[in-house]
Structure formats: C-alpha cells, structure tokens
Amino acid sequence: MTLELRGITKQFPGVLANDNVNLSVSEGEIVALLGENGAGKTTLMNILYGLYTPTAGEILVDGEPRVFTSPGDAIDAGIGMVHQHFMLIPVFTVAENVALGFEPLKFLSWIDTKKARETVTDISSRYGLEVDPDAMTEDLPVGIQQRVEIIKVLSREARFIVFDEPTSVLTPPEVDSFFDIVNGLRADGKGIIFISHKLSEALEVADRIVIMRRGKTVAEVKPEDVDEAKLAELMVGRPVDLVVDKAPAQPKDVVLSVNELVVLDDRNHRSVDGLSLEVRAGEIVGIAGVQGNGQTELVESITGIRPSLAGLVHLAGEDITTRSPRAIHNRDVAHVPEDRQKRGLVLPFTVTENLVLDSYHQPPISRWILMDWDAARDRAVRLVEEYDVRTPSIEVEVSTLSGGNQQKVIVAREFDRPVQLVIGAQPTRGIDVGSIEYIHSRIVEKRDAGAAVLIISSELEEIKALSDRILVMRGGKIVAEFDPSASVADIGLAMLGSEAETVAS
C-alpha cells in the first residue's frame, strides 16, 4: 500500500510554492522530508491534507487517483496529520478532544462518552501512549498533548501519518519517547512522513530522506549514505557551518542584574522563585532547562511583559523592575520572543509594518502624527536584503512567510540598532540549518559589539554552541552553572534534578 504525490505544482500570485514535486511513502516506512523554511514542504502537506488544491499534479492512494477538497476527504482516504501547532481545545478532556468531529453516538443522538474514553484507552494501550482519557488537556505537558494528537489521528484509522516538526517543543526525554512511538507505528504498518529541521533526527529515524529546495525535490538519499553536513549542503545549496564560529568572550561590566526575582504564572504559582543572575557586556549566557521551569515567565518579567511579585531587575545599574515593555525596549534592549506569532509579530500586518513595529513612533518613520511610509518601505527593503528574508514582496502579510523567514523579520527588526542587551528565547525554534547558522552569527556579532546576551533554549546543543557560560534553571531557580565544555549528560542531569536521581536509582 502506497501514498504518492506525483508532479505536484502549486502557484500562488507571484510565488511558485511547489514545482513538479514527487514524493511517495509505503506502509511500514518512514520518509523524512527536509528543506529550508520556504522550500515548499508545508504547502505540499497542505495539498496532501486537502487544505490546498494543486495547480497541477495528482495524489494516488494505493495506485488510485484521489481528489481532496477538504481534510475530511484526506481522513477518509486514511491520511492523518499531526500539526506543529496542536489542534486541541484546552478546556476539553483528552477523550473529548479525540472524539471531536467524530463523536460516537448512542440513543437519541447523545454522545457516547464511555465509548470515547474506551477508544482513548484502547489506542493508548496498543501503542504505549499512556494517556489518561479524563485528563484536562490544558493541564498536560506538551509531550503528552502530542500523544493526544496521535491518538486522535489513529482513532480515524489513519494508514499514513504526517508529522510536521514533531519535536520542536519537546524535551530530550520526550523526544526519545516520541521516537519509540514512531517506531512502533512503523512496526504496525503505518506509513509516516516526518518533516523536520533537525538533521540528526532524520538520520536516526528515517528509512529514506527527501530534500526540497526552492519548491522542488532536489535529492533522495538513504541515511547510511550521508551525514549532517551533507544533508545541510543539499538543503541549502552550499556548505553550511554547523559549528558556531566565535572567539573567546571578553566580559566587561555587568549589564543585566536579576536579584531574588519572584514571578507568578497565569495560575498564580511561583514560576520564578527567588532567582538571581548576572550577564556582562561581551558575553553570552545560556539558560538550559526543561520547558516549564519558569523560563517563559523570567523573560516576560525582564522585558516588562509580566509584573514581578518580588525582587529587582537592573539594566546597567538602573532599576527597570516596573518599567513598561516600550520603556525597556527604548533602553536599547532587543527581545526575540519564544512565540514569534503570539509575541513577535502581528500576523495580518505586512512585512513592512512588522519591521517598523518598534519604530513607527520615532523619526524618521514618524513625522509628528503621521507615518512616513516611504521611509518605512526603505527600511523594509534594506532589512529584507540584509537579513535574507525570503518574501515575494515587502507588502505581503507576514503570516504568508515561512516560520524561518518570520523569525528573520523579528531578528532584523530587533538587531537593526545599537543594543546593550539581547534577550533571545528559543531564537531558532522550528527553523532550518541555514537560518540557524545566520541567526547564530548575528547573535555573536552583537556579543562582539559589546552587548550582553541572554539566551534561553530547550535545545541543549544550541546552548552549548552559543554560550560562554551556561546556567541551569529548574523549579524557578538557577541550580547549577557550567562551562560550555561540560558534557550534555552532566547538564542534562542538572536539568532533571531529582527526576534523574530517581531514574538512576
């Protein structure tokens, strides 16, 4: 049994997103689909899932041409998709989310909640997913929410499953667990398309690797025949430096000082609990930690987005604890937020408008009560070229750009001025190796220009590669400090703390 996309072409106004793309996957096979942001992977999968209609080409299931005009058509054909951004309703239980749209009914068309719970339990047991059908979805860790998405797909009897960037928000232990699940699905005869920017994962899990570039399939390889460097070169079209190139740090005066900071999360729990740290000019300090240990609230407090309960934040000796986000930004602080779509961009705005979000009220963009749109467009044209933002026009909505290019818009906007402090939260989440190389180089440039840099990332390898010092955050506190030469295992043990001790015992 085979799923095949043959000669798929998709033309948008001014953009050829897919250009005669061929891709196939058989049952019991994992095919990794790699490519830069904007290479056409998402468009191709949206066509497969019935969200877009191809300009040309066809989809064949078991050799029979099929036309999908909606996701329902794809589901009926045995195709499921686990999206990068989960499609779950937070206030529903696991069973309610799994049954949504396909509710089992009983007498008088009442929803059979018992049957829905049994479905979750049966699939969970069969594939080792271990999910409580009665758990409230919003209370579940990200890794368990992903399992709910997988159960939802399997409950529709999918034979072919697309995973779109499935590990981008998972911790290392969750990634290992996810791979166990995927291998179990393959053993059960499922055909899997695995979309990822993480080359090591494609090499580890895939039977075949297909590479897209600029809307075309440019190569198909077997994992045993390539390494990460070769895959990166095939994706980008040139050799890519996978190691951050930076000279030793030359730390100077303290720029950021956080003292005994206490911050509450949205449920009034102490997510940051008496935390203290310092970052000096000319150094990069990386914070490593399992997601959900207060990193988000720490960044939001430093940047003025979330008030603190206690403690102090100083910037170059000035107390900014109660300052507004704009006031902090105006003190030469660059902030790359962890959620680019929620905190970094206004999606219905154009590329130009997003590039002046922080300067529309200042000359030369502002002329008293009016905006100088010529100046705004001039700035946008310059930044798009300088930061290699791939967009058909500066006037398209930023929502139409790929994730990596959206990230470049934020970095361009935040870095296009002298800054004394850079705060980067998940600065390369969900973007390709070429964009990662570029953003890393820009961060190092800011350090070498004298800025203090604080990086928060769930990617331990990124923390090790970028940082001059590594702090480990757990339970809202800094619990350890490491030199970047420390092993991943040692840093990982500090991240897990008592959990690691329990496993070891």
N, C-alpha and C positions, 0 to 999 in steps of 0.2 A: 504494500500500500504506500503510495507516494503523493506528496503535495508538491505541485510545481507551479512556479511563476515563469511564464515564457514571454520574452520580448516586451516586458512592461515598460511603457513610456508614460510619463505624466508631465504635461505642460501647464504651468501657471502663467499668468500675464508677466512677461519679462523674465521668467525663470523656467529652465528645463530641469525639473527636480529628479526625474528618472529617465534614463536614456537607454532603451532596449536592454533592460536588466533581466537576467536569467538566474533563477535560484530554485533549488529543489531540496526536499528533505524526505527521507523514508521513515517509516515506523521503526522504532528501536534505534534511532540515530540522533546525535546532537550535532547541529551545524551552527558554528559561531559566525555571526555577521559583524564584521568590523568596518570602521570607516571614520573619517573626521566628522566633527559636527558640521552639518550641512551637506554631507555626502549623499543623502537621499535615503538613508535607512528607515527613518520614521515615516516618510512618505510611502515607501514601499510597503511597510507593515500596515499602514492605514488603508492602503488599497486592498491588501490581503484580508483585512478585517471588515471590509465593506464601508469604511468611512469616506473613502475617495473612490471615484470611478476613473479607471485608467484612460488616458488618451488613446493608447494602443496597447496591444498585447492581450494575453489571456491567462486565466487561472485554471489549473486542472487538478482535480481530486480523483485519485485512482484512475487517471487517464481520461476522465470525462471533463469537458469544459464546464465551468460554473461561472455564473454572474452573481456577484454580491452587491446588492444595493443598500445593505444595512448590516450592522453587526449580527442581527438575528439570522440573516442568511448564512454568514460565516459559521455561527454557532451550530446551525442546523447541519452544516457540512462537516462538523467535527473539529472545528478550529476554535481555539481559545487563546486569549491574550491576558498576560499579567503585566499591567502597565507600570511604568516607573513611578508615577504618582498614583497611589492606590485609589480605587473607585469604591470606597467603603463609606457608610454612613456612621459617624462616630457614636451616635446615641442608640444605635441598634445593637442587639446581641449578635454574636457570631452566627447563630442559626438564622436569624432574621436577614442578615446581610447575604448569606449564602443562598437563601430562598428567594430573595428579592427579584421580582420579574418572572420567576418560575415557581410560584408558591404552590405547594401541594395542597389540594383542596379535599374537604370531606363534605358531609351532609349540609345542604343549604348553602354551599359555596363558602363555608367557613374555612379559614386557613388551618391546615393540619399541622400545628406546631410540634406535635410529637414526632410526626414523620420528618419534619425539617431537622429536628435535633438528631434523630436516628441517622439521617443522611450524613450530617457532620461527623458523628461518632464513627460510622462505618468507614468513611473515606479516611478520616484521621487515623484510624487503627490500621487500615490496609497499607497506607503509605508512611506510617511512622510520623505523622504530623503533630500529634499531641496537642490538640486544641480543645478547650472547653466550650461546648456549644452555647452555654448560658452566660459566658463572659461578655461584659460590655466592651465593644470594640475600642472605644476611646481609652480604655484602661490598659490595653495590651501594648507591649513593646513592639517596635517596628518589625522585628523579625517574625513575631507571631502574627501580626497583621498581614504580612506577606503570605504566611501559611493559609490564612483565611481566603486570600485571593486565589491561591492554588486550589483549595478545596472547592471554591465557587466554580472555577473552570472545570474541575474534574466532575463536579455534580452535573454538568451539562454534557457529560460523556465525550469530552474532547479527546481526539486521537492525535492532534497536532497542537502544540502549545508554543506560543511566542512569549519569551521573557525579555522585556525591554529594560535594560540597565538594572538587573535584579539585585545587584549587590551594592549599589551606590550609597545606600543608607544603612547598611548592615555592619555590625561589629565583626572582628575576625572570627570569634567563635560562632556567630550567626552565619557567616559565610561558609564555614566548614559544614555546619548543619544543612545549609541550603544545598551544597554540592551533594551531600548524602541523599537529599530528597530528589534532586535532579537525576542522579544515577539510578535511583530506584524507579523513577518514571521511565527512564530509558529501558531498564530491565523489564518493565511491564509492557513494553512495546510502543510507548509514546514517541512520536517524532517531535523534536524540540529545536526551535530556532532561538539561539542565545545571542542577544545583542549586548555588547559590552564595549567599554573603552579600556578595560583592564586586560592588557595583553597576556599577563601571566595566567589569568583565569581562563582565557580562551585556549591557551596551550594545555592547561590542566584538564579541562572538561570536554573539549570538542573532539569529534571524530573527523570533521572537516572544518576548514576555516575559509570563508568567502570574504574578500576585501572589496569595498566600494570606494570610489574616489570620484568626486565631481559628477555624481549621478549615474556612474557606470560601474559595472563589476569589472575589476581590473586584474584579479588573481583569485585562484583557488588553490589552497595548499593543505597538506597534512601536518599536524602539529609536530610530528617527529622530524620533519624536513626543514623546520625554521626555528628561529629563536626570537626573543622580543625585539631585538634590534632590526632584524629583517622584516618583521611584521610592521614595525613603526615606519620603516622606509617605504614599504608597499602602501601603507595608508596615506602617508603624507606626500610621497613622491620625491623624497630626498632623505638623506641620512638625518636621524634625529638623535640629539644628545640626551640620553636617558638619565644622565647624572648631572645634578645641579653644579654648574661651574661657578665657584665663588672662592675668593681669597679669605684668609682668616679674618675674623671680626676684629675691629678696633674700637671697643666700647668706650664711651666717654661719660658725660653727665647723665644722671637719671632723668628720663623724660616722663615716664608713666610710673606712678606710685599708687598702689592699692593697699589700704590698711584696714584689716579687720572688717572687710566688707560683708554685709548680710543682705541678701536679696530673696524676696519671696517669689515663687512661681505663680501661675494662674490659679492654683488651688490653695494659695496661702501657706504652702510648705516652704521651709528654708532650703532653697536650691543652692544658694551660695551661703556658706556658713562660717563666717569669720575668716575669709580668705585674704591673704596678703601676698603681693608680688611686686617686683620692680622690673622695668625694661629700660635699658640705657640707649642713648643715641649710638647708632652704628652697630647694633646687634639685632639678631632675630631670635626671639624667644618663642618656642613652640609649646603649646599645651596639648598633651596627649591625654586621652581618657575615653572610656566607653560613653557613647552618646547617652545623654540624660543624667549626667552627673553635675549639672549646673553650668555647663559651658555657654549655652544659649543665653541664660539669664545674666551671666557675668558680662558678656559682650554688650547686651542690651543696656545694662546698668552703666558701663563705662561710656557708652555712646549717647546716653541721655534718654534712651527709649523707654527704659523701665526704672522706676524710682527704687532707691535702696532703703532698707529698714534701718541700717546702722553702718558705720564705717565711713571711710573717706577715700576719695579718688582725687589725686593731684596730677596736673599736667604741667610739667616744667615748673613745679613749685606752686602753681595756682590751684586753689580748690575748685574743682568743676563738678563736685558731687551732685549738686542740684541744678546744673545748667541744662538748658534745652538742647535737643539734637542739633539745631541750627547754630546755637552759640558754640557748641563743641566743634562742629564742623568748621566754623569760622576761625577757630584757633588752630587751624592747619592740621586737622585730623582727617585722614582718609579711612573710610569704612567700607569694606567689601562684605556684605551680609551673607549669612549662611543660606538663606532662602532668597534667591535672586528674583523670583517672580512676586513674592509677597513683600519683601523689604527693599529690593534694589531697583525695581522698575515699575513704571505704570504701563501695563501691557497694551492698552488701547492707544497710547501715545506713540508718535513716530520716533524713529531713531534720533532725529534732530532734537525733538522735545526731551527725550530721555537724557541726551548728552548735556543739556543745559538745566537739568532739574536743580542743580546746586548753585547755578549762577545766573538764572533768569532775572533775579532781582538786583544784580550788580552790573556796573559798566564792564565791558562795552555792550553786553546783551541787553541791559536795561537802560532806557532813556526816560528818566523820570517815571511816568505812569505807563509808558509804552515799551514794548519789546522791539528791539532791532532784529528783525527776522533775517536780514541779510548777514548780520554778524553771527547769529545763531547757526545759520546754514554754513557759513565759512568755517566756523569751529567744528561743526559736524563733519564736513568734508575732510578737514585736516586730521581729525582723530580717527575717522574710519580708515584712512590711508595709513596713518602712523601705527595704529594698533591692529591692522589687518582684520578689520571687521568685515566679514563677507555678507554683503547685503546688496540686493539689486538696486536700491535707492535709499537715500537718507530720509525719504518721505514715507517709506512703508512703516506699518505698525511694528513695533519691536517684538510683538507676540509672534510675528511670522518668521523670526530668526531662529536658528537652531540654538540649543542650550549654550554651547560654547561661545557662539557669537553674542548671545545675550550677556554672557559673563564678561566678554571683552568690552562691551559697551560700558558696563559698570566700572571695570578697571580703568578704562580710558578716562571716564568722567572723574573718577576719584584721584587718579595719579597725575592729571594734567595741571599740576600746580606744585609749588614747593610745599612739602608737608613735614611736620616734626614727628608725627606718629601715624603708623599704618596699623589698622586692625583688620585682619583677614580671617573670616570664619568660613571654613570649608571652601577655600578660594578656588579649588579646581574640581569640585564635586561634579561628576557626570559629564566631564569634557574630555576631548581626545588628547593623545600624546603630544601632538603638535601644539595645541593650545596650552597644554600644561607646561611644556618647555618654555613657551613665550611668557606666560604669566609668572612663572618662577623667575625668569630672567629679569622681569620688571620689578619684582619684589626685591631681588638682590640689588638692583640698581638704586632703589630707594634707600636700602640699608647703606650702600656705599656712598650715597649722597648725604648721609648723616642722620637719616630718620631712625627712630626706634620702631621696631616691627614686632607685633604680637600676632602669632598665627595659631588658630585653633583648627584642628583637623582630626577626623576619625581615621584618616589614612596614616598609619604609623610610619610607613616608608617615606611619605611626604614630610612628616615631622622630622624624621632623621636626616633627610636630604637637605632640608632648608635651614634647620635650626642651628644656632650657635650654642644655645642652652635649651634643655628640654625639661619642662615641668609636667608632672603627672597630677591630674585632677580627679579626685574620687570623693563622692559624698559631699560635694560642695566645698572641698578644701584642697589645697596643694599638699600632697602627701609624699612627694619624692622629687628629686632633681637629678638629672643625668647629663653626662656629656654625650654628644651625638654619636660617639664611637661605641656607646653601650649597645648590647645586643637587643634585638627585638624581643627575645624571650624574657630578659630581665625587665624591660619596660612594660611588656605585657603583663607580667606577674604583678607589678606595682599598680597597673590599671585595674586589675581584677581583685587585688587585695585578698580578703577573707575567702572570696569565691575560689580563687586559685589555690589557697591553702586547703580548702575543703576537697577540691578535685585531687590534689596531690596526696591527701591522706586516704 
